[in-house]
């Protein structure tokens, strides 16, 4: 293998799913200003919006996230296309 091609700051990092507070530790070069203590050790913390623990595809739970009535706006504008 070639020498000196890998980053020097490759270290364990905690990734936290903000929707359900699940955490996991993996190695990464991602920068973080926050830290978290897990099992007596301090790690950099990377916050994630969605992971396999909260994504509907992996959990099997389909949820409709409707921000500011976007679905209702769409239905009002275009109506129900299945009706004839």
C-alpha positions in Angstrom: 0.0 0.0 0.0 1.1 3.6 -0.5 2.3 5.4 2.5 0.8 8.6 3.9 -2.4 8.5 1.9 -4.8 8.0 4.8 -5.9 11.0 6.9 -4.2 11.4 10.2 -7.3 12.3 12.2 -9.2 9.0 11.6 -10.6 8.3 15.0 -13.7 6.9 16.9 -16.7 9.2 16.7 -20.1 9.0 18.2 -23.1 9.4 15.8 -26.4 10.3 17.5 -29.8 10.0 15.8 -31.7 13.1 17.0 -35.1 11.6 16.4 -34.8 8.8 18.8 -31.5 9.4 20.7 -29.9 6.2 19.4 -26.1 6.3 19.4 -23.4 4.3 17.7 -19.6 4.6 17.6 -17.7 4.4 14.3 -14.4 5.6 13.0 -14.5 8.9 11.0 -12.6 12.0 10.0 -15.7 14.2 10.5 -15.0 17.4 12.5 -17.2 18.2 15.5 -17.2 20.9 18.1 -19.3 18.9 20.5 -18.3 15.9 22.6 -20.1 13.2 24.5 -19.1 10.7 27.2 -19.9 7.1 26.5 -18.7 4.3 28.9 -16.3 6.7 30.6 -14.6 7.9 27.5 -15.1 11.2 25.7 -15.7 11.1 21.9 -16.5 13.8 19.3 -20.3 13.9 18.6 -21.9 14.1 15.2 -25.7 14.7 15.2 -27.8 13.0 12.5 -31.4 13.6 11.5 -32.1 10.1 10.4 -30.4 6.7 10.6 -31.4 3.1 10.0 -33.0 3.1 13.5 -35.5 5.8 12.6 -35.9 5.5 8.8 -39.3 4.1 7.7 -37.7 1.7 5.2 -35.6 0.0 7.9 -38.2 0.1 10.7 -41.2 -0.8 8.6 -43.2 2.1 10.1 -44.5 4.4 7.5 -45.1 7.9 8.8 -46.3 11.0 7.0 -44.3 14.1 7.8 -46.5 17.0 6.8 -44.8 20.4 7.3 -47.2 23.3 7.2 -50.0 21.4 5.4 -48.0 20.7 2.2 -50.0 17.6 1.5 -53.3 19.5 1.9 -52.1 22.3 -0.3 -51.2 19.7 -3.0 -54.6 18.0 -2.8 -56.4 21.4 -2.9 -54.4 22.5 -6.0 -54.5 19.3 -8.0 -57.4 17.4 -6.5 -57.8 13.7 -6.5 -56.6 12.4 -9.9 -58.0 8.9 -9.4 -61.6 10.1 -9.5 -63.2 10.3 -12.9 
